[in-house]
Amino acid sequence: MADREPAKVSPIVPSSIPPGDTAPMSDTATVPFTSSFDYQALGDRLRAYRIGASLLAEDVAERLGVSRAVVYRMEKGEIVKIETLERLAVLLGTSMASLLGVEVEYHASALGLMERMRQLEQVSDRIVSHFEPISLLLTSDRYLGHLREMLLETGPREGGDDTRLADIDAMLRILAERKAFFEKRRPHIVSLIGLRELERFVHTGLVGRVDLPPEVRSLRMAAARAEVARIAERMESEPIDVQIGLIDDAMPAATFQVFSGPSHAVLAVSPFRFGELPNIRNGIATVTASPEAVRMYRDMIDRLWKQAYKGPAGARQLRRLLERAA
C-alpha cells in the first residue's frame, strides 16, 4: 500500500475582522485548517467494496461515465464530488455511511472483507484475532492449496462455476498477499484458538464436504494434523512476534480481529470461515472503529487470554489432542 497522502489544507478567513473591513488577501491572514477526515481510508473502502462486487476498475469507470484513471484516483482518496460517492454507493450495493466509515461498514462478500482486512493489516502494529480453526496468517505454505480444493468442493454443485472459480482465485491472491506481508513485516499477532474447534478440525480434515473418497479424507485429515502440529511448534518456540492462547471453553460463533496502530483501533467481525467445511458465500461481516465495540471485544479478549493455555503448556495440550486423533 502506498504511503498516505497528506491531508488537504483549506484556508479559513478569520471571523474577527471588523464589520465593513475587507479581509487581507495575503497568506498571513489565513488560518490553516487540517481536515481530520481520512481520505485514504475512504479510498481503501471503495476498493474493498469494488473487489467484493467482483468489478474491475474499468467496469466502474464505464458505469459512472469516467475514465479508469479517475477510479484509481478515487481509490487513493481523491474524491471530488459527493454526487460521485452517492452513485458509487448505489453501484457497489452499499450506503454512504459505510463508504464514509460512519459507525459500521457492512460486507456481504468474503472477497471484499479479505481485501479490507489486507488493508488494515498493512497499517497495524498489533492484531488480535480468533478464527476457526486457526488464523490463516499462522498456517503453512501448503494451506492455501488445500483451501482452494475445499472451496471448490463446497457450495452449489451446479451453475456459476466460472464466476465462482474467478472469485476463489481472486480471494486466494489476496490471502497469499496477506501471508507474504505478515512474514515480511511481522506485526505483533495474538491468536486465540478454541480447543473444541481444533478437535473437530483434526477429526474432519481439510475438506469442503464430507462425502469424499476414504483415501482423500485420510490425506486431508493428515494435512489438518500437520497444521495443528505446526501451531504446537510455534507455541514451544514462543516467537516474540506471535502469542497463541488455547481456550478450553466455548468460543464466539463469529470470528473477529482487532487491528491496532498508533492512531487507530478497528474491529472486524465475520461469519465467513476458512477451516474445514468453509463458508465464503453466505453471511454479513462488519467493520467498525466504534470505541464501545472495540472496548467490549478487548475486555472479552483479556478475559479469554487469562484462562488460556500458553507456551509449552499449550503445546502439550495440542500434542495430546493429536495423539487422541491418531
Rosetta silent file (secondary structure, phi, psi, omega in degrees, C-alpha in Angstrom):
SEQUENCE: MADREPAKVSPIVPSSIPPGDTAPMSDTATVPFTSSFDYQALGDRLRAYRIGASLLAEDVAERLGVSRAVVYRMEKGEIVKIETLERLAVLLGTSMASLLGVEVEYHASALGLMERMRQLEQVSDRIVSHFEPISLLLTSDRYLGHLREMLLETGPREGGDDTRLADIDAMLRILAERKAFFEKRRPHIVSLIGLRELERFVHTGLVGRVDLPPEVRSLRMAAARAEVARIAERMESEPIDVQIGLIDDAMPAATFQVFSGPSHAVLAVSPFRFGELPNIRNGIATVTASPEAVRMYRDMIDRLWKQAYKGPAGARQLRRLLERAA
SCORE:     score description
SCORE:     0.000 S_00000001
   1 L     0.000  138.928 -179.276    0.000    0.000    0.000 S_00000001
   2 L   -71.493  158.353  177.050    1.263    3.442   -0.868 S_00000001
   3 L   -61.100  148.180  178.389    2.091    5.944    1.837 S_00000001
   4 L   -65.249  138.936  176.781   -0.810    8.030    2.957 S_00000001
   5 L   -78.663  150.086  178.455   -1.064   11.378    1.203 S_00000001
   6 L   -64.224  145.268 -179.480   -1.023   14.473    3.397 S_00000001
   7 L   -61.969  145.648  179.681   -4.438   15.783    4.321 S_00000001
   8 L   -69.652  142.406 -177.883   -5.704   18.633    2.129 S_00000001
   9 E  -113.839  129.917 -179.544   -5.406   22.085    3.684 S_00000001
  10 E  -121.716  138.181  178.119   -8.043   24.813    3.106 S_00000001
  11 E   -76.676  141.983  175.357   -7.796   28.472    4.152 S_00000001
  12 E  -122.303  127.614 -179.828  -10.431   29.859    6.523 S_00000001
  13 L   -72.432  128.938 -179.581  -10.981   33.609    6.783 S_00000001
  14 L   -59.847  146.768 -177.255  -10.781   34.704   10.445 S_00000001
  15 L   -88.141    0.151 -174.707  -14.104   35.735   11.954 S_00000001
  16 L   -93.654   14.403  179.939  -12.600   38.614   13.935 S_00000001
  17 L   -75.008  129.265 -178.946  -12.482   41.118   11.038 S_00000001
  18 L   -59.318  148.489  178.546  -14.386   44.328   11.946 S_00000001
  19 L   -56.293  139.825  177.455  -17.650   44.973   10.025 S_00000001
  20 L    88.349  -20.478  178.075  -17.101   46.816    6.780 S_00000001
  21 L   -80.435  156.448  177.453  -13.436   45.852    6.552 S_00000001
  22 L  -105.149  135.318  179.305  -12.161   43.607    3.808 S_00000001
  23 L   -64.499  132.770  176.322  -10.093   40.585    4.673 S_00000001
  24 L   -60.754  149.595 -178.203   -6.497   40.938    3.505 S_00000001
  25 L   -94.517    0.040 -178.794   -5.588   38.617    0.660 S_00000001
  26 L   -73.516  158.285 -179.295   -2.073   37.843    1.905 S_00000001
  27 H   -63.578  -25.731 -176.545   -1.166   34.355    3.112 S_00000001
  28 H   -71.943  -12.869 -178.125   -0.511   35.688    6.591 S_00000001
  29 H   -92.836    1.506 -178.787   -4.227   36.466    7.024 S_00000001
  30 L  -104.473  149.965  176.954   -5.369   32.885    6.628 S_00000001
  31 E  -108.582  117.602 -178.040   -5.633   30.227    9.276 S_00000001
  32 E   -66.235  139.348  178.494   -4.673   26.758    8.003 S_00000001
  33 E  -121.067  120.412  178.326   -7.285   24.061    8.533 S_00000001
  34 E  -100.420  118.650 -178.899   -6.228   20.431    8.529 S_00000001
  35 L   -66.175  138.734  176.075   -9.064   18.036    7.794 S_00000001
  36 L   -89.877   -4.228 -178.418   -9.448   15.192   10.275 S_00000001
  37 L   -76.511  135.972 -178.110  -11.197   13.043    7.675 S_00000001
  38 L   -91.270   93.438 -177.724   -9.132   10.071    6.477 S_00000001
  39 H   -68.388  -34.566  178.584   -9.433   10.246    2.687 S_00000001
  40 H   -63.956  -39.709  177.826   -7.061    7.319    2.162 S_00000001
  41 H   -63.936  -36.525  175.630   -9.262    5.100    4.340 S_00000001
  42 H   -61.735  -45.118  177.020  -12.246    6.150    2.211 S_00000001
  43 H   -61.027  -39.084  177.404  -10.323    5.113   -0.890 S_00000001
  44 H   -61.398  -42.764  179.996   -9.455    1.790    0.751 S_00000001
  45 H   -64.960  -40.532  177.306  -13.129    1.118    1.476 S_00000001
  46 H   -57.473  -45.588 -179.870  -14.051    1.952   -2.117 S_00000001
  47 H   -63.477  -42.980 -179.106  -11.512   -0.583   -3.380 S_00000001
  48 H   -62.971  -43.552  179.076  -12.705   -3.252   -0.940 S_00000001
  49 H   -67.331  -36.405  177.924  -16.350   -2.805   -1.946 S_00000001
  50 H   -64.604  -46.054  178.991  -15.426   -2.848   -5.645 S_00000001
  51 H   -63.359  -39.823  178.508  -13.464   -6.081   -5.242 S_00000001
  52 H   -63.330  -28.156  177.685  -16.301   -7.530   -3.160 S_00000001
  53 L   -87.485    4.810 -179.729  -18.715   -6.758   -6.005 S_00000001
  54 L    57.067   40.959  179.148  -16.351   -8.571   -8.439 S_00000001
  55 L  -111.129  139.464  171.712  -15.989   -5.391  -10.511 S_00000001
  56 L   -83.259  162.286  176.223  -12.880   -4.211  -12.330 S_00000001
  57 H   -58.868  -34.971  178.241  -11.898   -0.558  -12.287 S_00000001
  58 H   -62.647  -38.105  179.687  -12.907   -0.491  -15.963 S_00000001
  59 H   -63.460  -45.252 -179.939  -16.418   -1.696  -15.054 S_00000001
  60 H   -65.069  -42.754 -179.561  -16.889    1.090  -12.503 S_00000001
  61 H   -60.179  -43.600 -178.977  -15.484    3.696  -14.889 S_00000001
  62 H   -63.608  -42.895 -176.532  -17.860    2.647  -17.655 S_00000001
  63 H   -73.479  -26.731  178.235  -20.943    2.731  -15.420 S_00000001
  64 H   -90.581  -12.662 -177.837  -20.022    6.113  -13.936 S_00000001
  65 L    73.859   34.635  178.453  -19.017    7.588  -17.271 S_00000001
  66 L  -127.231  175.869  178.502  -15.490    8.443  -16.123 S_00000001
  67 L   -82.827  161.422  176.314  -12.022    7.234  -17.013 S_00000001
  68 H   -62.660  -34.151  178.673  -10.289    4.305  -15.336 S_00000001
  69 H   -61.792  -35.859  177.807   -7.674    6.777  -14.049 S_00000001
  70 H   -64.242  -41.417  179.047  -10.428    8.636  -12.182 S_00000001
  71 H   -62.280  -44.248  179.336  -11.492    5.398  -10.470 S_00000001
  72 H   -64.731  -36.402  177.790   -7.917    4.684   -9.386 S_00000001
  73 H   -66.084  -38.433  177.850   -7.576    8.242   -8.062 S_00000001
  74 H   -63.004  -36.862  179.998  -10.767    7.799   -6.058 S_00000001
  75 L   -75.341   -6.352  170.187   -9.325    4.622   -4.563 S_00000001
  76 L   -97.446    3.395  178.375   -6.357    6.722   -3.437 S_00000001
  77 L    94.810    9.200 -179.861   -8.749    9.027   -1.584 S_00000001
  78 L   -91.175   79.921 -177.625   -9.010   11.743   -4.231 S_00000001
  79 L   -98.089  129.082 -175.515  -12.767   12.304   -4.032 S_00000001
  80 L  -102.347  -45.804 -172.255  -14.116   15.375   -5.805 S_00000001
  81 L  -123.249  138.755  172.728  -17.916   15.248   -5.655 S_00000001
  82 H   -62.478  -36.790  179.173  -20.404   13.964   -3.096 S_00000001
  83 H   -57.624  -38.185  178.750  -22.636   13.058   -6.026 S_00000001
  84 H   -63.946  -40.827  177.572  -19.931   10.674   -7.246 S_00000001
  85 H   -63.148  -41.606  179.288  -19.867    8.962   -3.848 S_00000001
  86 H   -61.968  -42.610  178.501  -23.646    8.603   -3.890 S_00000001
  87 H   -66.121  -37.882  177.562  -23.528    6.997   -7.333 S_00000001
  88 H   -64.396  -41.678 -179.672  -20.710    4.697   -6.190 S_00000001
  89 H   -59.245  -43.324  178.331  -22.689    3.593   -3.142 S_00000001
  90 H   -64.685  -45.732 -178.385  -25.609    2.583   -5.371 S_00000001
  91 H   -61.716  -39.675 -175.692  -23.324    0.845   -7.867 S_00000001
  92 H   -90.195    1.288  176.324  -21.462   -1.100   -5.158 S_00000001
  93 L    69.841   34.005  179.108  -24.624   -2.051   -3.261 S_00000001
  94 L  -132.750 -166.300 -177.515  -23.701   -0.245   -0.063 S_00000001
  95 L  -118.164  162.722  175.154  -24.532    3.012    1.722 S_00000001
  96 H   -60.154  -39.315 -179.155  -22.878    6.404    2.020 S_00000001
  97 H   -60.655  -42.585  179.481  -22.420    5.744    5.748 S_00000001
  98 H   -66.796  -42.217  178.829  -20.488    2.537    5.054 S_00000001
  99 H   -61.361  -40.604 -177.666  -18.339    4.198    2.394 S_00000001
 100 H   -80.121   -7.602 -179.970  -17.524    7.073    4.726 S_00000001
 101 L    75.161   26.465  178.896  -16.769    4.718    7.604 S_00000001
 102 L   -85.511  120.119 -179.572  -19.505    6.183    9.784 S_00000001
 103 L    66.999  -88.497 -170.785  -20.401    3.709   12.560 S_00000001
 104 E  -134.258  137.023  167.583  -20.235    0.324   10.750 S_00000001
 105 E   -93.090  138.352  177.244  -19.143   -0.996    7.363 S_00000001
 106 E  -114.433  131.303 -179.249  -21.158   -3.994    6.171 S_00000001
 107 E  -125.825  113.356  176.605  -19.637   -6.596    3.842 S_00000001
 108 L   -89.113   -1.893 -178.155  -21.837   -9.281    2.284 S_00000001
 109 L  -117.249  126.999  175.787  -18.857  -10.574    0.288 S_00000001
 110 H   -64.060  -33.163  179.740  -15.993  -12.566    1.800 S_00000001
 111 H   -62.875  -46.292  178.010  -13.820  -11.343   -1.081 S_00000001
 112 H   -64.738  -38.797  178.773  -14.414   -7.699   -0.177 S_00000001
 113 H   -64.253  -41.400  179.455  -13.832   -8.392    3.510 S_00000001
 114 H   -61.918  -38.515  176.632  -10.492  -10.096    2.787 S_00000001
 115 H   -65.849  -40.711  178.984   -9.345   -7.032    0.843 S_00000001
 116 H   -63.852  -40.853  178.705  -10.445   -4.762    3.712 S_00000001
 117 H   -66.175  -37.715  176.485   -8.546   -6.914    6.199 S_00000001
 118 H   -58.869  -44.665  179.699   -5.456   -6.812    3.980 S_00000001
 119 H   -60.952  -46.102 -177.050   -5.614   -3.011    4.043 S_00000001
 120 H   -67.909  -38.224  179.175   -5.997   -2.877    7.827 S_00000001
 121 H   -62.657  -33.421 -175.508   -3.216   -5.390    8.459 S_00000001
 122 H   -74.462  -13.786  178.883   -0.764   -3.308    6.450 S_00000001
 123 L  -116.619   12.022 -176.761   -1.190   -0.272    8.720 S_00000001
 124 L  -111.473  142.157  177.203   -1.460   -2.106   12.061 S_00000001
 125 L   -93.946  -20.953 -176.605    1.277   -2.891   14.551 S_00000001
 126 E  -140.775  132.404 -179.185   -0.802   -5.314   16.633 S_00000001
 127 E  -130.888  122.959  175.064   -3.502   -7.770   15.546 S_00000001
 128 E  -111.532  129.474 -172.479   -5.609   -9.830   17.950 S_00000001
 129 E  -142.235  155.002  165.940   -7.697  -12.500   16.282 S_00000001
 130 E  -134.099  118.687  175.894   -9.915  -15.517   16.694 S_00000001
 131 L  -126.645  157.807  172.898  -10.524  -17.687   13.645 S_00000001
 132 L  -105.992  124.054   -5.095  -11.870  -21.196   13.178 S_00000001
 133 L   -87.413  -27.985 -176.867   -9.812  -23.197   13.471 S_00000001
 134 L  -142.732  160.097  178.929   -6.648  -21.057   13.244 S_00000001
 135 L   -65.309  133.708  177.539   -5.545  -17.750   11.780 S_00000001
 136 H   -59.352  -28.482  179.868   -4.587  -18.011    8.117 S_00000001
 137 H   -64.674  -19.994 -176.893   -1.550  -15.872    8.892 S_00000001
 138 H  -103.797    2.147 -178.018   -0.177  -18.746   11.002 S_00000001
 139 L   -81.369  167.669 -179.934   -0.846  -21.590    8.558 S_00000001
 140 L   -75.019  169.330  177.711    1.769  -23.371    6.456 S_00000001
 141 L   -64.563  -22.590 -178.723    2.588  -22.503    2.847 S_00000001
 142 L   -79.941  -14.864 -170.263    0.602  -25.574    1.784 S_00000001
 143 H   -63.897  -40.221 -177.454   -2.619  -24.402    3.421 S_00000001
 144 H   -63.675  -33.284  174.436   -3.817  -22.135    0.609 S_00000001
 145 H   -64.018  -43.126  175.667   -3.587  -25.038   -1.834 S_00000001
 146 H   -64.036  -39.104 -178.706   -5.761  -27.155    0.454 S_00000001
 147 H   -62.519  -40.227  178.464   -8.125  -24.205    0.889 S_00000001
 148 H   -59.912  -43.006  178.303   -8.611  -23.926   -2.872 S_00000001
 149 H   -63.018  -41.853 -179.785   -9.594  -27.593   -3.010 S_00000001
 150 H   -64.007  -42.003 -178.166  -12.010  -27.134   -0.100 S_00000001
 151 H   -67.996  -32.949  176.114  -13.634  -24.072   -1.670 S_00000001
 152 H   -70.006  -28.944 -178.875  -14.108  -25.906   -4.953 S_00000001
 153 H   -79.128  -25.584 -175.869  -15.761  -28.772   -3.076 S_00000001
 154 L   -93.636  172.677  177.269  -18.218  -26.598   -1.193 S_00000001
 155 L    87.165 -179.444 -178.907  -21.109  -24.503   -2.494 S_00000001
 156 L   -58.405  144.554 -178.715  -23.719  -25.284   -5.138 S_00000001
 157 L   -83.787  -15.684 -175.784  -22.946  -28.226   -7.376 S_00000001
 158 L  -131.616  147.289  173.020  -24.447  -26.629  -10.497 S_00000001
 159 L    79.323  147.795  172.698  -24.257  -23.256  -12.249 S_00000001
 160 L    67.270   21.795 -174.206  -21.946  -20.278  -11.881 S_00000001
 161 H   -64.219  -42.922 -177.653  -18.766  -22.340  -11.989 S_00000001
 162 H   -63.483  -45.295  179.403  -16.710  -19.810  -13.965 S_00000001
 163 H   -64.223  -43.466 -178.812  -17.679  -16.908  -11.702 S_00000001
 164 H   -63.212  -41.508  179.490  -17.125  -18.971   -8.558 S_00000001
 165 H   -64.656  -40.688  179.313  -13.680  -20.090   -9.745 S_00000001
 166 H   -64.433  -41.104  179.006  -12.671  -16.495  -10.555 S_00000001
 167 H   -66.225  -40.458  178.874  -13.787  -15.307   -7.117 S_00000001
 168 H   -62.291  -46.167 -179.079  -11.921  -18.155   -5.387 S_00000001
 169 H   -65.598  -37.762  177.640   -8.706  -17.385   -7.256 S_00000001
 170 H   -64.234  -40.697  179.566   -9.053  -13.649   -6.535 S_00000001
 171 H   -66.709  -40.934  179.740   -9.528  -14.386   -2.847 S_00000001
 172 H   -64.879  -33.171  176.418   -6.534  -16.710   -2.718 S_00000001
 173 H   -64.994  -41.640  178.511   -4.369  -13.999   -4.262 S_00000001
 174 H   -65.646  -42.688  179.831   -5.404  -11.592   -1.512 S_00000001
 175 H   -63.810  -39.858  178.050   -4.798  -14.232    1.167 S_00000001
 176 H   -64.523  -38.438  178.087   -1.356  -15.006   -0.288 S_00000001
 177 H   -65.870  -40.534  178.134   -0.511  -11.296   -0.235 S_00000001
 178 H   -61.723  -45.717 -179.462   -1.636  -11.046    3.393 S_00000001
 179 H   -63.968  -41.524 -179.310    0.526  -14.013    4.398 S_00000001
 180 H   -65.404  -39.143  179.936    3.553  -12.668    2.498 S_00000001
 181 H   -67.253  -39.657  178.669    3.173   -9.228    4.100 S_00000001
 182 H   -62.063  -44.741 -179.103    2.895  -10.774    7.557 S_00000001
 183 H   -64.808  -31.484 -178.298    6.076  -12.801    7.043 S_00000001
 184 H   -81.451  -46.700 -172.217    7.922   -9.702    5.813 S_00000001
 185 H   -90.665  -30.689  176.944    6.709   -7.033    8.250 S_00000001
 186 L    56.840   59.699  171.498    5.986   -9.213   11.295 S_00000001
 187 L   -67.619  160.414  178.485    3.383   -7.190   13.219 S_00000001
 188 E   -73.669  121.885 -178.965    2.648   -8.458   16.720 S_00000001
 189 E  -119.567  134.716  173.862   -0.155  -11.009   16.465 S_00000001
 190 E  -115.883  121.568 -176.338   -2.163  -12.550   19.296 S_00000001
 191 E  -117.198  121.711  175.256   -4.212  -15.563   18.217 S_00000001
 192 E   -97.808  125.466 -175.200   -6.977  -17.082   20.345 S_00000001
 193 E  -125.760  130.566  178.119   -7.767  -20.664   19.327 S_00000001
 194 E   -83.668  126.981  179.422  -10.605  -22.835   20.616 S_00000001
 195 H   -63.095  -36.687 -179.578   -9.557  -26.364   21.574 S_00000001
 196 H   -65.127  -39.023  177.992  -13.000  -27.724   20.698 S_00000001
 197 H   -66.035  -38.892  178.547  -12.758  -26.221   17.209 S_00000001
 198 H   -66.058  -38.409  179.062   -9.290  -27.721   16.742 S_00000001
 199 H   -62.950  -43.048  176.861  -10.505  -31.163   17.807 S_00000001
 200 H   -63.620  -37.503 -178.759  -13.292  -31.024   15.228 S_00000001
 201 H   -60.123  -48.215 -176.463  -10.761  -29.786   12.672 S_00000001
 202 H   -72.836  -27.291  178.951   -8.402  -32.773   13.022 S_00000001
 203 H   -80.384  -27.931 -178.857  -11.275  -35.289   13.010 S_00000001
 204 H   -89.505  -39.175 -178.510  -12.932  -33.766    9.942 S_00000001
 205 L    87.632  170.971 -178.999   -9.847  -32.882    7.923 S_00000001
 206 L   -80.973   79.709 -175.892   -9.295  -30.177    5.318 S_00000001
 207 L  -129.341  152.208  174.429  -12.446  -30.902    3.332 S_00000001
 208 L   -93.321  -19.218  174.020  -15.179  -28.884    1.687 S_00000001
 209 L  -153.550  162.003 -171.503  -17.704  -31.678    2.112 S_00000001
 210 L   -92.716  -12.441 -177.148  -17.695  -34.995    3.953 S_00000001
 211 L   -89.538   50.104  177.318  -18.758  -37.344    1.114 S_00000001
 212 L   -97.282  159.641  178.108  -15.254  -37.654   -0.290 S_00000001
 213 L   -58.769  146.403 -177.138  -13.497  -40.967   -1.044 S_00000001
 214 H   -54.046  -38.486 -178.746  -11.892  -42.537    2.065 S_00000001
 215 H   -67.758  -33.068  177.328   -8.362  -42.166    0.682 S_00000001
 216 H   -70.591  -44.153  178.149   -8.933  -38.438    0.094 S_00000001
 217 H   -58.331  -40.313 -179.487  -10.385  -37.978    3.588 S_00000001
 218 H   -62.366  -43.456  178.915   -7.346  -39.735    5.061 S_00000001
 219 H   -65.514  -39.965 -178.159   -4.946  -37.379    3.270 S_00000001
 220 H   -70.593  -33.406  176.371   -6.951  -34.308    4.301 S_00000001
 221 H   -67.977  -38.447  176.793   -7.036  -35.398    7.944 S_00000001
 222 H   -63.432  -37.568  178.697   -3.259  -35.822    7.847 S_00000001
 223 H   -65.988  -38.931  177.793   -2.980  -32.285    6.439 S_00000001
 224 H   -64.963  -42.380  178.402   -5.118  -30.928    9.275 S_00000001
 225 H   -62.405  -36.143  179.086   -2.949  -32.701   11.869 S_00000001
 226 H   -64.476  -36.679  178.309    0.155  -31.186   10.251 S_00000001
 227 H   -67.809  -39.293  178.525   -1.295  -27.685   10.692 S_00000001
 228 H   -68.183  -39.297  176.959   -2.030  -28.339   14.371 S_00000001
 229 H   -62.293  -34.950  177.767    1.486  -29.736   14.865 S_00000001
 230 H   -63.758  -41.504  177.848    2.828  -26.510   13.321 S_00000001
 231 H   -63.740  -40.872  177.931    0.903  -24.479   15.911 S_00000001
 232 H   -59.867  -41.682  179.066    2.325  -26.687   18.688 S_00000001
 233 H   -63.888  -40.703  177.462    5.849  -25.996   17.420 S_00000001
 234 H   -62.297  -40.736 -178.583    5.181  -22.246   17.411 S_00000001
 235 H   -67.576  -35.031  178.252    3.910  -22.426   20.982 S_00000001
 236 H   -68.942  -39.655 -176.765    7.015  -24.328   22.095 S_00000001
 237 H   -80.632  -21.225  177.973    9.403  -21.872   20.441 S_00000001
 238 L    48.693   63.509  177.663    7.447  -18.814   21.684 S_00000001
 239 L   -62.320  148.595 -172.811    8.439  -16.332   18.938 S_00000001
 240 L   -68.100  -26.598 -174.957    8.470  -12.750   20.143 S_00000001
 241 L   -96.012   -2.632 -179.059    6.014  -11.520   17.486 S_00000001
 242 E  -131.074  125.461  173.158    3.385  -14.277   17.884 S_00000001
 243 E  -120.596  131.654 -177.687    1.404  -15.176   21.007 S_00000001
 244 E  -123.059  132.825  176.186   -1.064  -18.055   20.916 S_00000001
 245 E  -123.888  127.440  177.894   -3.660  -18.888   23.550 S_00000001
 246 E   -95.399  127.967 -175.184   -5.681  -22.116   23.578 S_00000001
 247 E  -108.332  116.334  177.376   -9.161  -21.728   25.053 S_00000001
 248 L   -93.491   65.700 -176.809  -10.806  -24.788   26.621 S_00000001
 249 L  -164.143  167.694  176.703  -14.253  -23.198   26.563 S_00000001
 250 L   -64.725  135.942  179.733  -16.965  -22.249   24.104 S_00000001
 251 L  -104.440  160.881  178.139  -15.757  -19.588   21.673 S_00000001
 252 L   -55.698  146.423 -179.381  -17.801  -16.850   19.949 S_00000001
 253 L   -66.559  -32.843  179.058  -19.815  -18.082   16.970 S_00000001
 254 L   -99.642  144.918  175.592  -18.347  -15.352   14.763 S_00000001
 255 E   -81.688  162.330 -177.197  -14.641  -14.865   14.195 S_00000001
 256 E  -153.500  159.843  171.623  -13.063  -11.481   14.847 S_00000001
 257 E  -140.257  141.255  170.805   -9.938   -9.360   14.569 S_00000001
 258 E  -115.328  117.333 -179.388   -8.922   -6.182   16.397 S_00000001
 259 E  -100.175  129.064 -178.752   -6.411   -4.119   14.408 S_00000001
 260 E  -129.356  140.675  175.528   -4.398   -1.541   16.343 S_00000001
 261 E  -144.694 -175.301 -177.639   -1.940    1.126   15.252 S_00000001
 262 L   -56.975  -32.386 -175.371   -0.623    4.463   16.510 S_00000001
 263 L  -129.671   17.717 -179.556   -3.826    6.274   15.580 S_00000001
 264 E  -151.520  154.577  169.768   -6.484    3.614   15.055 S_00000001
 265 E  -144.427  117.400 -173.215   -8.279    0.650   16.577 S_00000001
 266 E  -128.782  138.547  179.746  -10.654   -1.209   14.257 S_00000001
 267 E  -111.356  131.778  172.599  -12.794   -4.295   14.860 S_00000001
 268 E  -119.707  127.416  178.710  -13.794   -6.773   12.134 S_00000001
 269 E  -120.660  130.677 -170.436  -16.388   -9.465   12.909 S_00000001
 270 E  -135.341  139.530  171.111  -17.008  -12.158   10.314 S_00000001
 271 L   -89.400   -8.477 -177.440  -19.325  -15.148    9.725 S_00000001
 272 L   -78.649  147.732 -178.694  -17.001  -16.424    6.980 S_00000001
 273 E  -141.677  152.326 -172.940  -14.627  -19.271    7.775 S_00000001
 274 L  -127.148   20.710  174.987  -11.657  -20.915    6.055 S_00000001
 275 L   -94.686 -149.479  177.833  -11.222  -24.110    8.009 S_00000001
 276 L   -62.803  146.205 -177.144  -12.905  -27.435    7.377 S_00000001
 277 L    49.622   60.259 -172.899  -16.290  -27.113    5.598 S_00000001
 278 L   -68.550  158.140  175.932  -15.533  -23.457    4.763 S_00000001
 279 E  -130.726  114.357  173.523  -18.138  -20.771    4.147 S_00000001
 280 L  -125.229   10.788 -172.906  -17.358  -17.830    1.870 S_00000001
 281 L  -106.193  -37.952 -168.485  -20.810  -17.436    0.329 S_00000001
 282 L  -125.773  124.435  177.937  -23.348  -16.563    2.986 S_00000001
 283 L   147.427  165.142  177.648  -23.145  -14.028    5.788 S_00000001
 284 L  -124.659  118.376  177.245  -22.699  -10.354    6.624 S_00000001
 285 E   -96.273  155.274  178.715  -19.397   -9.158    8.104 S_00000001
 286 E  -127.460  146.780  174.986  -18.946   -5.859    9.913 S_00000001
 287 E  -131.301  128.181 -176.956  -16.000   -3.495   10.298 S_00000001
 288 E  -148.714  149.052  172.343  -16.148   -0.674   12.828 S_00000001
 289 L  -107.405   16.828  179.349  -13.961    1.774   14.714 S_00000001
 290 L   -57.197  121.537 -179.617  -16.649    2.315   17.355 S_00000001
 291 H   -57.587  -35.753 -179.723  -14.804    2.808   20.675 S_00000001
 292 H   -66.013  -45.734 -179.622  -17.546    0.928   22.535 S_00000001
 293 H   -63.688  -44.665  179.306  -17.369   -2.112   20.245 S_00000001
 294 H   -61.470  -43.376 -179.562  -13.558   -2.188   20.353 S_00000001
 295 H   -62.703  -43.252 -178.644  -13.570   -1.858   24.143 S_00000001
 296 H   -64.060  -40.654  178.746  -16.096   -4.690   24.606 S_00000001
 297 H   -69.746  -37.821  177.326  -14.097   -7.051   22.409 S_00000001
 298 H   -64.248  -37.343  176.671  -10.854   -6.116   24.154 S_00000001
 299 H   -62.556  -43.772  178.674  -12.489   -6.872   27.507 S_00000001
 300 H   -64.657  -41.403  179.201  -13.578  -10.300   26.221 S_00000001
 301 H   -60.684  -45.147  179.066  -10.094  -10.925   24.784 S_00000001
 302 H   -60.026  -41.343 -179.507   -8.456  -10.091   28.130 S_00000001
 303 H   -66.174  -44.332  179.526  -10.800  -12.489   29.929 S_00000001
 304 H   -66.024  -38.277 -177.909  -10.162  -15.323   27.442 S_00000001
 305 H   -64.490  -36.428 -178.984   -6.406  -14.721   27.474 S_00000001
 306 H   -63.571  -32.361 -177.657   -6.229  -15.080   31.265 S_00000001
 307 H   -95.629    1.211 -173.260   -7.730  -18.579   31.117 S_00000001
 308 L   -79.982  150.257  166.995   -5.797  -19.707   28.016 S_00000001
 309 E   -78.306  132.854 -176.906   -3.079  -22.346   27.787 S_00000001
 310 E  -131.191  160.584  173.549    0.085  -20.631   26.537 S_00000001
 311 H    56.104 -144.065 -178.305    3.626  -21.551   25.508 S_00000001
 312 H   -57.700  -32.733  178.244    4.843  -25.118   26.255 S_00000001
 313 H   -63.629  -40.330  176.395    1.710  -25.851   28.317 S_00000001
 314 H   -67.428  -40.031  178.472   -0.415  -25.131   25.256 S_00000001
 315 H   -60.165  -38.588  178.457    1.854  -27.197   23.036 S_00000001
 316 H   -64.310  -38.889  176.821    1.360  -30.171   25.362 S_00000001
 317 H   -60.294  -42.052 -179.440   -2.416  -29.795   25.044 S_00000001
 318 H   -68.706  -37.133  179.719   -2.125  -29.882   21.262 S_00000001
 319 H   -68.406  -35.867  174.616    0.131  -32.944   21.282 S_00000001
 320 H   -64.200  -40.899  177.952   -2.371  -34.796   23.470 S_00000001
 321 H   -59.920  -43.707 -179.782   -5.113  -33.813   21.019 S_00000001
 322 H   -67.009  -35.507  177.286   -3.081  -35.197   18.115 S_00000001
 323 H   -65.016  -40.942  179.283   -2.410  -38.430   19.991 S_00000001
 324 H   -66.599  -31.041 -176.866   -6.129  -38.925   20.569 S_00000001
 325 H   -86.241   -9.797 -176.000   -6.858  -38.270   16.899 S_00000001
 326 L   -67.310    0.000    0.000   -4.161  -40.635   15.571 S_00000001
